[in-house]
Amino acid sequence: MQSTIFYDLSFARCHTNWPALIISGLITLQLLYSTNASLEQQLEHCCSLGQSVASRNADCSSLSVTSPVREVDAESQSVCLAMMQLCCAHQLRDLHCEVGQLAARSGNSCPKQDDESKYCCEACKMGIIVASMTPSRQECRVQNASLDCSWHSAFIACCTNTRNITDEVQPEKPPYSNNSSLISNPSGGAGSGEANSDICDLYPGELCAHICVSSPNAPSSSFICKCHQGYSLMADGKSCMLESAQNRCLNENPCDQLCHDSGKSIDCSCYKGYQLHSNNRSCVDVDECRENSSESACDSNQICENTHGSYKCLCGPGYQQDPVTNACVDINECQMDVHNCASSQRCDNTIGSFQCVRYVNCGTGYTLNAQTGQCEDDDECTLNTHNCNYIGEGFVCRNTLGSFRCEKVDKANSHSHAICPTGDSKCFPSNGGVLSAICAPGYEAAKGVPHTCVDIDECARGIARCGAGQKCINRPGGYMCSTLRCESGFRVNDDRTRCIDIDECSEQPRICDHKCSNYYGSYRCSCNPGFSLQSDNRTCIDLNECELFKDRRLCSGYCRNEPGSYSCQCPNGYNLASDGASCQDIDECKDGPGCTNQDELCMNMRGSYRCNLITCPAGYTKDKQNTNRCRREARLCDGGEECAEPTSISFYFITITSNYSTPAAGLPLFTLRGPSWASAADMHFLLTLRYTNTPAHVTAASQSQFTLQRTAHNQVVLLLVQPLQGPQDIQVDIAMSVANLGSTLSKLTLFVSAYDF
């Protein structure tokens, strides 16, 4: 038997027993009568199943594909499924609304997702605000038509409950503890068949994550969620979260400095400037000043001094700290008058030191000793620079301080006597005052050089009498036996008692190209900033910073290498910025020279500028309101060739730097918008690359580097999808046509600069 049943819900939008009124009067359900259960019981059963799915899964998508419902006739399965979906959706909506109210009551921010929880939260907050601003509960009563059904319920519940709390003068604290939550059953007990049953027993394991407890002072549809020991209740009032374990570093810290408890183990670490000891607990200082340290602590002008956890960079000899930059700069000893040059010397400042240069001539007969700075006598007789041979026969040369004398020699005694220099201890007087050319002990007559005695090197000839383990050291007129043997870089002191360091930097001023640092037993050469030490460890050559650091882009313009440094230069159309590296564009349109024709439009671009003159083609006149637009003179046409021409032509100019990077989605250059009342089907846009003006060495632009993207039914955006190489000028046309209204043309000229800065 077939029966027809009608349900009218138009009057019960917020009816409390809405599952029995789910079908409106506009929908007729044809159900086959079943002897097993009444229609109303089947509908309630299907509705309770849908509510259970929502409470258990918080999702109704699984109802789209479900197995047949038990206790429902085969003829009524489709209607039951529809009822389950409707009840599940409504139940899910109520659950979301409860979550929103919970957030509002707890003082938390409302959810961001655009669903029922957000709007119920806002409605609940509004109710709480209204309750706090009014003395009575009358203001909590809002007409049902003012808010949506569930939002209205949230407003009333939060406003009324807040009013009750206010009237009772309760303390300001959340209505829920950190491990429990009071929640009303969204289903209202539907489908249970027992109005006063325990809600936790009706839905075991579905309402709370851990423990469900029925509220003793609330209706039977209310319950409290609690968590097991070691867990805390989350903001949704149902879920439980594991409480964080106690940080063992607070009570049992075994670390010297930093301690981190990962939950599994305790890890120790150190502050900067320290490193972890092999025991993985203690921290030891890092000596940043070690020669093999991986960190370059100080520069070549500084001396590194290690401290606990850090280090200091002190200025080396000949340097002082700049109070502004804190860098070590050279001390000009000559300018500050802290040198030790003699009055006859000129002080020349060097990087880290100074030099004393003699500027007073030693005079005739003397020569300057560059190492000692003293004037030494020239022995003209030994150097054979005298002229005694030209005076006459029998004259010999005798040296004096600063000069020499030519003296007559007695021929009778010339073979056995010789004239020795005055004061020469190598000669002895004999024969009544005539000096005899007899050499003192330890000397002998020089071979081939008359009247000269030379030292005898007893050590070299092997005639010295030194003991085993002793070293023979020759000295003028004799020798000595020393037991000291000094290594390279050392020598015996004057007392012959110990080995002392040889200061190669002082004794050999030009041993290093730039700077020399003496070390115990050796020395080291270093270079001024901007130079590099060569493989011989002495010579310094200039570093080409422009080539060496070209990947770092030291200059935005041109980089020019200089001895020990570099400088940045900019091309025409740019000025060098105050940082000495960047190039700032010159706005010729603003600062000059600009355009001379008053009808020209001056367009500044990076490194240059352009003067653009808009000239309307034949048959067009310039628009008085928009000076960059030309309008067709023939506004009306009868279908001739002039109708095919655009009604207006607009001119636009855009500047862009060379090789400007484009994002993956393209770089927006220009937006063209048509009338808003025209439909998308009636509007058409066409992109055409008209021409390019490109030098021979530059790749000309192609239309594939541009595209039109439709962003609205009446709007397109011109996108640059690939970088453009400059310099070049590009003209792109965009035609827009509207059905039955003609077309317009936009001419875009792109000026690509020659540089990428």
C-alpha positions, 0 to 999 in steps of 0.5 A, spaced: 500 500 500 502 506 498 501 512 502 503 520 501 506 524 507 507 531 507 511 535 512 511 543 512 517 546 515 516 553 513 514 555 520 519 551 524 526 554 522 529 554 529 524 548 532 527 544 537 524 538 534 527 539 527 528 532 525 521 530 525 520 537 521 525 536 516 522 536 509 518 542 507 511 543 504 514 544 497 517 537 497 513 531 497 516 524 499 513 518 496 514 512 501 512 505 501 508 503 507 512 498 511 509 493 516 516 493 520 515 500 523 512 507 522 514 512 517 516 517 523 520 511 527 524 510 520 525 517 519 528 518 526 532 512 526 535 515 520 536 521 523 540 519 529 544 515 525 546 521 521 547 525 527 552 519 530 556 519 524 557 527 525 559 526 532 564 520 531 567 522 524 566 530 524 565 529 517 559 527 513 562 525 506 562 518 508 555 518 507 555 519 500 557 511 499 554 507 504 551 500 505 544 499 506 541 501 512 538 496 517 531 496 519 529 500 513 525 497 507 529 497 501 524 502 498 525 507 503 533 506 503 534 513 498 530 517 503 533 514 509 540 516 506 537 523 504 535 524 511 542 521 514 545 526 510 541 532 512 541 530 520 549 529 519 550 536 516 545 539 522 549 535 527 556 537 524 553 545 524 551 544 531 558 541 533 562 547 530 557 552 533 559 549 540 567 549 538 566 557 537 562 558 543 567 555 547 573 559 544 569 565 545 567 563 553 575 562 554 577 568 551 580 565 545 581 568 538 575 566 534 577 560 528 579 563 522 576 558 517 569 560 514 564 555 517 559 555 523 564 555 528 567 562 526 560 565 526 557 562 532 564 565 536 562 572 534 555 571 536 557 569 543 562 574 544 557 579 542 552 576 547 557 577 552 559 584 550 551 586 551 551 582 557 556 586 560 554 593 558 546 592 560 543 591 567 538 586 565 537 580 561 531 584 556 537 586 551 539 579 550 532 577 547 533 579 539 528 577 534 529 570 531 530 574 524 536 578 526 541 572 526 541 565 523 538 560 527 544 557 530 548 564 531 541 566 535 542 561 539 549 562 541 548 569 542 542 568 547 546 562 551 552 566 552 548 573 553 544 569 558 549 565 561 554 571 562 548 575 565 547 569 570 554 569 572 554 577 573 548 576 577 551 571 582 558 575 582 562 569 580 570 570 580 573 572 573 575 565 570 574 560 565 568 556 566 572 550 564 578 547 568 585 545 564 583 538 564 575 538 563 570 541 559 562 542 560 559 540 553 552 540 551 550 534 547 548 537 540 544 531 538 539 533 544 538 525 545 535 524 539 535 517 536 536 514 544 528 513 545 530 515 553 529 522 555 533 522 561 539 517 559 546 518 561 549 521 555 556 518 556 553 511 556 549 513 550 555 515 546 561 511 549 568 513 546 565 518 541 564 524 545 571 525 549 578 523 547 579 520 554 574 520 560 566 522 559 563 524 565 555 527 565 554 533 569 550 533 575 548 540 575 546 540 568 541 537 563 542 530 561 544 532 555 551 535 558 557 532 560 564 533 562 571 531 558 577 529 562 584 527 561 588 521 564 594 523 568 599 526 564 595 529 559 591 536 559 585 538 555 585 541 549 582 548 546 576 544 543 574 541 550 574 534 547 581 532 545 587 530 550 594 532 549 601 529 552 604 534 557 611 536 556 616 532 561 619 536 566 626 539 564 631 535 567 636 541 566 633 545 571 634 540 577 640 536 574 644 540 570 651 536 568 653 541 563 658 547 564 654 552 560 648 550 555 644 544 557 638 542 552 633 536 554 631 533 548 626 528 552 631 522 550 638 525 552 641 531 555 645 535 550 651 540 552 653 545 548 658 551 549 657 559 548 661 562 542 668 562 543 668 555 547 668 548 544 666 542 548 671 538 551 671 530 550 667 529 556 661 532 552 660 536 559 665 541 560 667 547 555 674 550 554 676 556 551 678 557 543 684 560 542 682 564 536 689 567 535 693 560 534 696 560 527 692 554 524 686 557 527 680 556 521 678 563 523 682 569 521 681 573 527 685 579 526 688 583 520 695 583 518 696 590 521 694 587 528 696 583 533 691 578 536 691 577 543 686 571 546 681 572 552 677 567 555 671 566 550 673 571 545 680 575 543 682 582 542 685 585 536 691 590 538 694 594 533 701 592 531 708 597 532 707 603 527 699 603 527 694 606 532 687 605 532 682 609 528 677 612 533 671 612 528 672 605 524 676 602 530 681 599 524 689 600 525 691 605 521 699 607 520 702 612 524 706 618 520 712 618 525 715 623 521 709 628 521 708 626 529 715 628 530 716 621 534 722 618 529 729 618 531 732 621 524 739 625 525 739 633 523 742 631 517 737 626 515 730 626 512 724 622 515 720 618 510 714 615 512 712 608 510 706 603 512 708 601 519 714 604 520 719 610 517 726 611 514 731 616 515 734 618 508 741 623 509 740 629 505 746 632 507 752 631 502 758 627 505 763 631 501 769 630 497 773 624 499 767 621 503 762 616 501 755 615 505 754 608 508 747 606 507 747 601 513 750 605 518 748 612 515 755 615 517 760 618 512 766 613 511 773 615 508 775 613 501 781 610 500 784 613 494 790 609 494 787 603 495 781 604 490 787 607 485 783 613 484 789 618 485 794 621 480 800 620 483 803 616 477 802 623 473 806 627 477 813 624 476 817 618 477 818 615 484 812 618 487 807 614 491 800 615 494 799 616 501 791 616 504 789 621 508 782 623 511 778 625 506 783 626 501 790 623 499 798 625 498 803 624 493 810 623 497 817 622 494 820 615 495 828 614 496 830 609 490 836 607 494 832 604 499 825 602 495 827 595 494 827 594 502 823 600 505 816 602 504 811 608 506 806 605 510 800 610 512 800 614 518 797 610 524 797 604 521 799 599 526 801 594 521 807 597 520 814 598 524 819 604 524 826 602 523 832 605 520 832 612 523 825 613 522 824 610 515 818 606 516 819 599 514 814 595 510 814 589 515 807 587 517 804 586 524 803 579 527 797 576 524 798 580 518 802 579 511 803 583 505 798 583 500 800 580 493 800 584 487 798 590 492 804 594 494 805 597 501 799 593 504 798 588 509 792 584 509 789 579 515 791 572 515 785 567 516 788 562 521 781 558 521 781 558 513 788 556 513 787 550 518 793 553 522 789 555 528 789 551 535 782 550 537 780 544 541 775 538 539 768 541 539 770 548 539 769 553 533 774 557 530 772 564 529 777 569 525 778 576 527 783 581 525 790 580 527 788 573 530 782 568 531 778 565 537 776 558 539 768 558 541 764 552 543 758 556 541 754 553 535 748 557 533 743 555 528 740 559 522 737 566 524 742 566 530 749 569 532 754 569 537 753 575 542 759 580 543 761 576 549 761 570 545 757 567 551 750 565 547 747 565 541 742 571 539 737 572 534 739 576 528 734 581 526 734 581 519 728 586 518 733 591 521 740 589 518 737 588 511 732 593 510 730 591 503 729 584 505 721 584 504 717 588 499 713 591 503 713 589 511 718 585 515 716 582 521 722 579 525 721 573 529 725 569 534 730 566 529 727 568 523 722 573 519 716 574 515 714 578 510 707 581 509 704 585 504 699 592 504 692 591 503 690 590 496 697 586 495 698 578 495 705 575 497 708 571 492 711 564 492 718 567 494 715 569 500 718 576 499 715 579 493 708 583 493 704 584 487 697 587 486 691 584 487 686 585 481 679 585 486 675 587 480 677 580 477 678 576 483 671 578 486 667 579 480 662 574 482 660 579 488 659 585 484 663 590 487 661 596 483 654 596 480 657 600 474 664 599 472 670 596 476 677 599 475 683 596 478 688 600 482 695 599 486 692 596 492 685 597 491 680 599 486 675 604 484 668 604 481 665 608 476 659 609 472 657 610 465 654 616 462 647 618 465 649 616 472 652 619 478 657 615 483 653 614 490 656 616 497 657 609 498 663 609 492 660 603 489 652 604 487 650 608 481 644 613 481 640 615 475 640 622 473 633 624 472 634 628 466 627 630 465 627 633 472 635 636 473 636 637 465 637 638 460 630 634 458 626 636 452 626 642 448 619 641 445 613 643 449 609 638 446 614 632 447 613 628 453 619 627 457 620 620 459 626 618 464 629 612 464 635 608 467 642 612 464 638 616 459 631 619 457 627 619 451 622 625 448 616 622 446 611 626 441 604 624 440 602 625 433 595 623 431 595 619 424 590 621 419 583 621 420 584 622 428 584 628 432 587 629 439 583 628 445 582 634 449 581 631 456 586 625 455 592 628 451 595 621 450 589 619 446 587 620 439 580 619 437 577 618 430 574 624 427 568 619 423 564 617 430 559 614 425 560 610 419 555 607 414 559 600 414 565 603 410 572 602 411 573 607 416 568 602 420 574 597 421 579 603 424 579 603 431 575 609 435 581 611 439 588 610 439 592 611 446 599 611 447 603 609 453 610 609 455 614 604 459 621 604 461 625 597 464 632 595 466 636 590 461 635 583 463 630 585 469 628 578 472 621 576 471 617 571 476 614 565 474 607 568 474 610 573 469 611 581 471 605 585 470 606 591 465 600 594 463 592 593 465 587 594 460 580 595 462 573 595 458 566 597 459 564 593 465 557 592 462 559 588 457 560 580 457 566 576 456 563 573 450 562 580 447 569 582 449 576 580 445 583 582 446 589 581 441 596 582 442 601 584 437 608 585 437 609 591 432 616 593 431 623 593 435 629 598 434 635 594 437 643 594 436 646 589 432 649 586 438 643 585 442 637 580 441 631 583 439 625 581 443 619 577 440 612 576 441 613 570 445 616 574 451 609 577 452 602 574 454 595 577 455 592 574 462 585 575 463 583 577 470 576 579 469 571 579 464 572 586 462 580 586 463 586 583 461 594 584 464 600 585 459 605 580 462 613 580 461 614 572 461 622 573 459 627 578 461 629 583 455 636 585 453 637 592 452 638 597 449 632 596 445 625 600 443 619 595 443 612 597 441 606 592 443 599 593 440 593 591 444 586 591 440 580 591 444 573 590 440 566 590 443 561 586 439 557 591 435 561 597 438 567 597 434 574 597 437 580 601 440 587 600 440 593 601 445 600 602 443 605 601 448 612 603 447 617 599 452 624 603 453 629 598 455 635 601 458 642 599 456 644 597 463 641 592 469 642 597 474 
